[in-house]
Amino acid sequence: LHAIVLARRLGLFSALPAPSQLLPDPDLSEIYRPIFRRFAESFLARPWYPPRIVWRTLHSMHRMAGGRARIPRWMEPA
């Protein structure tokens, strides 16, 4: 993961094992962590049922920060 972060910060996108949007982004997850934590704390403090769009937004934020679990073989560099 450290090599991926270094390659991303230096702009060496050809060194990444897949397109950069499919890889985990530790910098973005550091930014999103307080948002997820605050949402979870508010949900536990007073249970409520947010609209579906809120769940979709949180899911897409999590997917963007976490990347994919498995990268298809056709996306790997030769």
Secondary structure, DSSP 8 states (H G I E B T S, - for coil): -HHHHHHHHHT-GGGSSS-GGGS--HHHHHHHHHHHHHHHHHHHHS-----HHHHHHHHHHHHHHH--SS--GGGS--
